[in-house]
Amino acid sequence: MTRHNTNTRQKNRAVGYVRRSTDRQEQSIPDQKKALEAYAAEHSLRLVKFYIDDAISGTSTLGRKAFQQMIHDAESPTY
């Protein structure tokens, strides 16, 4: 998720969100983080934080605490 900001210090800041459904997907989170880091580097984005929901179903956003926190942070005027 990227936010457009006129403040030069905050320009090109981004966060990453990763999730895996079960603990049997051992490499899923590290692989997702690597993919997001590569994307950020390729697009001159600075990843400032990762939000991680581990062993959480993707069928609904209600149980995904990290996802909900990411949305809350994105809507905050100070983030």
WOTA-V714627 format. One record per residue. N is the residue number from 0. SS is DSSP state (hx for helix, st for strand, lp for the rest). PHI is phi in degrees with one decimal (none if undefined). PSI is psi in radians with two decimals (* if undefined). Layout:
# WOTA-V714627
n->N ss->SS phi->PHI psi->PSI
n->N ss->SS phi->PHI psi->PSI
This chain:
# WOTA-V714627
n->0 ss->lp phi->none psi->2.27
n->1 ss->st phi->-117.7 psi->2.63
n->2 ss->lp phi->-121.3 psi->2.41
n->3 ss->lp phi->-84.0 psi->2.25
n->4 ss->lp phi->-144.3 psi->2.44
n->5 ss->lp phi->-83.7 psi->-0.26
n->6 ss->lp phi->-70.0 psi->2.08
n->7 ss->lp phi->-58.8 psi->-0.66
n->8 ss->lp phi->-63.4 psi->-0.59
n->9 ss->lp phi->-96.2 psi->-0.08
n->10 ss->lp phi->-63.4 psi->2.44
n->11 ss->lp phi->69.7 psi->0.36
n->12 ss->st phi->-80.6 psi->2.53
n->13 ss->st phi->-147.9 psi->2.81
n->14 ss->st phi->-123.2 psi->2.78
n->15 ss->st phi->-115.6 psi->2.55
n->16 ss->st phi->-124.6 psi->2.20
n->17 ss->st phi->-129.6 psi->2.62
n->18 ss->st phi->-151.8 psi->2.54
n->19 ss->st phi->-131.8 psi->2.62
n->20 ss->lp phi->-79.8 psi->-0.72
n->21 ss->lp phi->-134.8 psi->2.81
n->22 ss->lp phi->-74.1 psi->-0.05
n->23 ss->lp phi->-79.1 psi->-0.22
n->24 ss->lp phi->-93.1 psi->1.11
n->25 ss->lp phi->-55.7 psi->-0.73
n->26 ss->lp phi->-89.4 psi->-0.06
n->27 ss->hx phi->-57.9 psi->-0.88
n->28 ss->hx phi->-66.6 psi->-0.86
n->29 ss->hx phi->-59.9 psi->-0.66
n->30 ss->hx phi->-66.3 psi->-0.71
n->31 ss->hx phi->-64.7 psi->-0.71
n->32 ss->hx phi->-63.2 psi->-0.74
n->33 ss->hx phi->-61.5 psi->-0.73
n->34 ss->hx phi->-64.5 psi->-0.73
n->35 ss->hx phi->-67.1 psi->-0.69
n->36 ss->hx phi->-63.1 psi->-0.72
n->37 ss->hx phi->-64.5 psi->-0.76
n->38 ss->hx phi->-61.5 psi->-0.78
n->39 ss->hx phi->-61.5 psi->-0.79
n->40 ss->hx phi->-62.3 psi->-0.73
n->41 ss->hx phi->-65.7 psi->-0.47
n->42 ss->lp phi->-111.6 psi->0.33
n->43 ss->lp phi->55.0 psi->0.72
n->44 ss->lp phi->-104.0 psi->2.57
n->45 ss->st phi->-108.8 psi->1.90
n->46 ss->st phi->-72.3 psi->2.12
n->47 ss->st phi->-103.8 psi->-0.27
n->48 ss->st phi->-166.0 psi->2.56
n->49 ss->st phi->-110.5 psi->2.40
n->50 ss->st phi->-107.3 psi->2.25
n->51 ss->st phi->-128.7 psi->2.17
n->52 ss->st phi->-111.5 psi->1.95
n->53 ss->st phi->-103.8 psi->2.26
n->54 ss->lp phi->58.9 psi->0.78
n->55 ss->lp phi->-121.5 psi->2.31
n->56 ss->lp phi->-63.3 psi->2.58
n->57 ss->lp phi->-95.9 psi->0.11
n->58 ss->lp phi->-72.1 psi->-0.37
n->59 ss->lp phi->-148.2 psi->2.66
n->60 ss->lp phi->-88.0 psi->-0.15
n->61 ss->lp phi->-61.6 psi->-0.70
n->62 ss->lp phi->-90.6 psi->0.03
n->63 ss->lp phi->-93.7 psi->1.62
n->64 ss->hx phi->-64.4 psi->-0.72
n->65 ss->hx phi->-66.5 psi->-0.67
n->66 ss->hx phi->-62.9 psi->-0.81
n->67 ss->hx phi->-61.5 psi->-0.68
n->68 ss->hx phi->-65.6 psi->-0.69
n->69 ss->hx phi->-61.1 psi->-0.78
n->70 ss->hx phi->-63.6 psi->-0.78
n->71 ss->hx phi->-58.7 psi->-0.84
n->72 ss->hx phi->-61.3 psi->-0.72
n->73 ss->hx phi->-64.7 psi->-0.57
n->74 ss->hx phi->-82.8 psi->-0.20
n->75 ss->lp phi->-75.2 psi->2.30
n->76 ss->lp phi->-67.3 psi->-0.31
n->77 ss->lp phi->-93.5 psi->-0.10
n->78 ss->lp phi->-82.6 psi->*
